[in-house]
Amino acid sequence: MAREAHLAKLYKTRRRVQDPDKPLTERQMAFARFLAQGENYRAAYRKAGYTGTTHNATDMLKHAGITKYLNAERAKYVQASQMTKQKVMDGLLESIEMAKLMAEPATMVKGWSEIGKLCGYFEPTIHRVEVTNNSPLLERLNQMTDAELLAAIQAGQPQLGLSE
């Protein structure tokens, strides 16, 4: 019973919604500054003066106020360095050319991988389907078996026999 109470309390504390406009503590701001300076979240957590498990550091990354402050700190670094996506892209392309001249295919692949990330080619594709309660599409979907639904999903475009 005590374990269940502990888990319930833990769940409540993790699910608590943080106000993004609530002032951050000095430690929270230090955590965000260290992250903006390039530290990983575990090192930033420790350098900010926190103790305990680094799992708490991952929870801190979900705090809306910390995220807001972190984005502002990163923007300062971008402004100070006058860095743009185009400069990053140019640097990567130059590095790929150098790797090509030195016959280093693994380095070339890594460079192209980074360019793909920068361009957003590896982002997941989101498909949104909106269905109203009185829709013939909804009626057809409700009549389909699991196998028919799976086949429609695998086809990439539902073959529902509806002309809309």
NORZI-V280800 format. One record per helix or strand. SS is the DSSP state (hx for helix, st for strand). FROM is the first residue (numbers start at 1). TO is the last residue. Records with the same first field share a line. If there is no record, write none. Layout:
SS: FROM-TO / FROM-TO
This chain:
hx: 2-15 / 26-36 / 41-47 / 55-60 / 64-81 / 85-101 / 105-119 / 136-143 / 146-154
